């Protein structure tokens, strides 16, 4: 058996950057002869409080425990054929633990999701800049035997430091995400968005679009992931995200919306929300930026728009035409299956693992 240690920030099955990237390939890795061990910086107990206000003492205690966990990992690195690091080894300070993990690992794969090295600099507090050092990701880019990225922009950036890269988008388990067959309108048309409390602010980019649309048709806005979301003057249904109901909740959406701001960090987004909608056969409208250009074929498997009038035109067209919803939704599901499904990407991951494990063997 070939052994892999997955070194991750978060517990298994919790964070989309892990869950919808490499974690869902674990059964295929095992089937191919790899023995898998995982080690997360934030354990299950820490996860329950880390993003909640308060609990300061517990957070400090959990953080200290997490660093001891990483020290414990150091002792065992030599027994693994590959150490697979996602984002960072530890979150704070210069790349000390990253250097130690590289030194004591036989081979290392670095998986970077998002432009985590883009951090605003504090002019008044240099200590904050040190604590939020972006050198960790740059160090790992340079020193890894292979780097897995998630967008063309990110892949181009990494190639400044390491030519051994593979761009693999977030992918969808199409055994779970089954495309719809029924595109008939059942009362109000449902416009939908899925994300988190921290990203739901981008739904407000479409407030003027919704207010204008309200003058023309009756619709409901479904927001998944921020149960406190409200928008004055708009019929909003806001529900929390849960893994167990995720597919059922998304399946309520008639038209999927993916608005994004025109900011550099967006270029690190792999278009996951769009892919989730599309896999379910939901016709999708997304901001024309970054990886969305490769995810969506314009006017075939979705719509790429920028201006408010373009959003309005696309929503109107889909809302009024069941045949168009079916055509776009079906093409979207086929595109996900062909390019962005687990089935399509298992060979890509296994080829990387096999190539790295053979290096210097």
ZIGI-V690724 format. One record per residue. N is the residue number from 1. RES is the residue in one small letter. OMEGA is omega in whole degrees, -180 to 180 (999 if undefined). Layout:
n->N res->RES omega->OMEGA
n->N res->RES omega->OMEGA
This chain:
n->1 res->x omega->173
n->2 res->x omega->-173
n->3 res->x omega->176
n->4 res->x omega->170
n->5 res->x omega->176
n->6 res->x omega->-178
n->7 res->x omega->-170
n->8 res->x omega->175
n->9 res->x omega->-166
n->10 res->x omega->177
n->11 res->x omega->-179
n->12 res->x omega->174
n->13 res->x omega->-175
n->14 res->x omega->-172
n->15 res->x omega->-180
n->16 res->x omega->-178
n->17 res->x omega->175
n->18 res->x omega->-172
n->19 res->x omega->-177
n->20 res->x omega->169
n->21 res->x omega->-168
n->22 res->x omega->-174
n->23 res->x omega->-177
n->24 res->x omega->177
n->25 res->x omega->-178
n->26 res->x omega->-180
n->27 res->x omega->-179
n->28 res->x omega->176
n->29 res->x omega->180
n->30 res->x omega->180
n->31 res->x omega->-179
n->32 res->x omega->174
n->33 res->x omega->179
n->34 res->x omega->174
n->35 res->x omega->-171
n->36 res->x omega->170
n->37 res->x omega->179
n->38 res->x omega->176
n->39 res->x omega->180
n->40 res->x omega->176
n->41 res->x omega->177
n->42 res->x omega->180
n->43 res->x omega->-174
n->44 res->x omega->179
n->45 res->x omega->179
n->46 res->x omega->-179
n->47 res->x omega->-177
n->48 res->x omega->-176
n->49 res->x omega->-168
n->50 res->x omega->-178
n->51 res->x omega->178
n->52 res->x omega->178
n->53 res->x omega->180
n->54 res->x omega->-180
n->55 res->x omega->-174
n->56 res->x omega->-178
n->57 res->x omega->180
n->58 res->x omega->180
n->59 res->x omega->178
n->60 res->x omega->180
n->61 res->x omega->180
n->62 res->x omega->180
n->63 res->x omega->177
n->64 res->x omega->178
n->65 res->x omega->-179
n->66 res->x omega->178
n->67 res->x omega->175
n->68 res->x omega->177
n->69 res->x omega->178
n->70 res->x omega->176
n->71 res->x omega->176
n->72 res->x omega->178
n->73 res->x omega->-177
n->74 res->x omega->-176
n->75 res->x omega->-173
n->76 res->x omega->-173
n->77 res->x omega->-174
n->78 res->x omega->-178
n->79 res->x omega->-179
n->80 res->x omega->176
n->81 res->x omega->179
n->82 res->x omega->168
n->83 res->x omega->-174
n->84 res->x omega->-176
n->85 res->x omega->176
n->86 res->x omega->177
n->87 res->x omega->-179
n->88 res->x omega->175
n->89 res->x omega->173
n->90 res->x omega->-171
n->91 res->x omega->-169
n->92 res->x omega->172
n->93 res->x omega->179
n->94 res->x omega->-173
n->95 res->x omega->-180
n->96 res->x omega->-180
n->97 res->x omega->177
n->98 res->x omega->178
n->99 res->x omega->-180
n->100 res->x omega->180
n->101 res->x omega->178
n->102 res->x omega->-177
n->103 res->x omega->-174
n->104 res->x omega->177
n->105 res->x omega->177
n->106 res->x omega->-180
n->107 res->x omega->-177
n->108 res->x omega->169
n->109 res->x omega->177
n->110 res->x omega->180
n->111 res->x omega->-179
n->112 res->x omega->180
n->113 res->x omega->-179
n->114 res->x omega->179
n->115 res->x omega->-174
n->116 res->x omega->180
n->117 res->x omega->176
n->118 res->x omega->-179
n->119 res->x omega->179
n->120 res->x omega->-180
n->121 res->x omega->177
n->122 res->x omega->180
n->123 res->x omega->-174
n->124 res->x omega->-176
n->125 res->x omega->180
n->126 res->x omega->180
n->127 res->x omega->179
n->128 res->x omega->179
n->129 res->x omega->179
n->130 res->x omega->-179
n->131 res->x omega->-178
n->132 res->x omega->-175
n->133 res->x omega->175
n->134 res->x omega->-178
n->135 res->x omega->179
n->136 res->x omega->-177
n->137 res->x omega->179
n->138 res->x omega->178
n->139 res->x omega->-178
n->140 res->x omega->175
n->141 res->x omega->-176
n->142 res->x omega->-168
n->143 res->x omega->-177
n->144 res->x omega->174
n->145 res->x omega->175
n->146 res->x omega->179
n->147 res->x omega->175
n->148 res->x omega->180
n->149 res->x omega->-177
n->150 res->x omega->176
n->151 res->x omega->177
n->152 res->x omega->-180
n->153 res->x omega->-180
n->154 res->x omega->180
n->155 res->x omega->178
n->156 res->x omega->179
n->157 res->x omega->-177
n->158 res->x omega->-177
n->159 res->x omega->170
n->160 res->x omega->-173
n->161 res->x omega->-174
n->162 res->x omega->-178
n->163 res->x omega->-179
n->164 res->x omega->-178
n->165 res->x omega->171
n->166 res->x omega->-180
n->167 res->x omega->178
n->168 res->x omega->179
n->169 res->x omega->163
n->170 res->x omega->-175
n->171 res->x omega->-172
n->172 res->x omega->174
n->173 res->x omega->-174
n->174 res->x omega->169
n->175 res->x omega->179
n->176 res->x omega->179
n->177 res->x omega->-179
n->178 res->x omega->-178
n->179 res->x omega->180
n->180 res->x omega->175
n->181 res->x omega->-175
n->182 res->x omega->179
n->183 res->x omega->-179
n->184 res->x omega->-178
n->185 res->x omega->-180
n->186 res->x omega->-177
n->187 res->x omega->-180
n->188 res->x omega->171
n->189 res->x omega->-178
n->190 res->x omega->171
n->191 res->x omega->-173
n->192 res->x omega->177
n->193 res->x omega->176
n->194 res->x omega->180
n->195 res->x omega->-179
n->196 res->x omega->178
n->197 res->x omega->-176
n->198 res->x omega->-178
n->199 res->x omega->-178
n->200 res->x omega->178
n->201 res->x omega->-178
n->202 res->x omega->174
n->203 res->x omega->180
n->204 res->x omega->175
n->205 res->x omega->-177
n->206 res->x omega->-176
n->207 res->x omega->-180
n->208 res->x omega->177
n->209 res->x omega->-179
n->210 res->x omega->-179
n->211 res->x omega->177
n->212 res->x omega->-179
n->213 res->x omega->-179
n->214 res->x omega->179
n->215 res->x omega->-173
n->216 res->x omega->-175
n->217 res->x omega->178
n->218 res->x omega->180
n->219 res->x omega->176
n->220 res->x omega->175
n->221 res->x omega->178
n->222 res->x omega->179
n->223 res->x omega->-178
n->224 res->x omega->176
n->225 res->x omega->176
n->226 res->x omega->-174
n->227 res->x omega->180
n->228 res->x omega->-174
n->229 res->x omega->176
n->230 res->x omega->174
n->231 res->x omega->-175
n->232 res->x omega->177
n->233 res->x omega->-177
n->234 res->x omega->177
n->235 res->x omega->-176
n->236 res->x omega->167
n->237 res->x omega->-178
n->238 res->x omega->-178
n->239 res->x omega->177
n->240 res->x omega->174
n->241 res->x omega->169
n->242 res->x omega->-179
n->243 res->x omega->-175
n->244 res->x omega->-177
n->245 res->x omega->-172
n->246 res->x omega->-177
n->247 res->x omega->179
n->248 res->x omega->179
n->249 res->x omega->179
n->250 res->x omega->-177
n->251 res->x omega->176
n->252 res->x omega->-173
n->253 res->x omega->174
n->254 res->x omega->180
n->255 res->x omega->-179
n->256 res->x omega->-178
n->257 res->x omega->-180
n->258 res->x omega->179
n->259 res->x omega->178
n->260 res->x omega->175
n->261 res->x omega->178
n->262 res->x omega->-178
n->263 res->x omega->-173
n->264 res->x omega->-176
n->265 res->x omega->179
n->266 res->x omega->-178
n->267 res->x omega->175
n->268 res->x omega->-180
n->269 res->x omega->-175
n->270 res->x omega->180
n->271 res->x omega->-174
n->272 res->x omega->-179
n->273 res->x omega->179
n->274 res->x omega->-179
n->275 res->x omega->178
n->276 res->x omega->177
n->277 res->x omega->-173
n->278 res->x omega->-180
n->279 res->x omega->179
n->280 res->x omega->180
n->281 res->x omega->180
n->282 res->x omega->176
n->283 res->x omega->-168
n->284 res->x omega->174
n->285 res->x omega->-175
n->286 res->x omega->174
n->287 res->x omega->-179
n->288 res->x omega->-178
n->289 res->x omega->171
n->290 res->x omega->-175
n->291 res->x omega->178
n->292 res->x omega->179
n->293 res->x omega->178
n->294 res->x omega->180
n->295 res->x omega->-174
n->296 res->x omega->169
n->297 res->x omega->-174
n->298 res->x omega->177
n->299 res->x omega->178
n->300 res->x omega->180
n->301 res->x omega->179
n->302 res->x omega->-180
n->303 res->x omega->175
n->304 res->x omega->-172
n->305 res->x omega->176
n->306 res->x omega->-175
n->307 res->x omega->-180
n->308 res->x omega->-180
n->309 res->x omega->177
n->310 res->x omega->175
n->311 res->x omega->-180
n->312 res->x omega->-179
n->313 res->x omega->-179
n->314 res->x omega->179
n->315 res->x omega->179
n->316 res->x omega->-176
n->317 res->x omega->-178
n->318 res->x omega->-177
n->319 res->x omega->-174
n->320 res->x omega->-170
n->321 res->x omega->179
n->322 res->x omega->-180
n->323 res->x omega->179
n->324 res->x omega->177
n->325 res->x omega->180
n->326 res->x omega->-178
n->327 res->x omega->-179
n->328 res->x omega->-178
n->329 res->x omega->180
n->330 res->x omega->179
n->331 res->x omega->179
n->332 res->x omega->180
n->333 res->x omega->178
n->334 res->x omega->-180
n->335 res->x omega->178
n->336 res->x omega->180
n->337 res->x omega->-176
n->338 res->x omega->-171
n->339 res->x omega->-168
n->340 res->x omega->178
n->341 res->x omega->174
n->342 res->x omega->-179
n->343 res->x omega->-177
n->344 res->x omega->-171
n->345 res->x omega->175
n->346 res->x omega->-180
n->347 res->x omega->-179
n->348 res->x omega->178
n->349 res->x omega->-177
n->350 res->x omega->177
n->351 res->x omega->178
n->352 res->x omega->-179
n->353 res->x omega->-178
n->354 res->x omega->-180
n->355 res->x omega->-179
n->356 res->x omega->-176
n->357 res->x omega->179
n->358 res->x omega->-178
n->359 res->x omega->179
n->360 res->x omega->179
n->361 res->x omega->999
